[in-house]
């Protein structure tokens, strides 16, 4: 699994793409992806799928509130950018 993931991440990044791993469910998966320098990840480890209203509430209550969404919803809130890449 790790060699397959490394190949996919390497291929995407060699093409100049940002690689986002989907379906991350365990902390060990996230740690492996971080070691492989995967750019970002999403999955049940972070949150279950949510309707828009539920997502907005969740995002406001956590650190996952990108600046672009703040402007869209009329809020001015500085948040750091989160990425797996160092």
Buried (B, 14 or more C-beta within 10 A) or exposed (E): EEEEBBEBBEEBBEEEEEBBBEEBEEEEBBEBBBEBBBBBBEBEBEBEEEEEEEBBEBBBEEEBBEBEBBEEEEEEEEEEEEEBEE
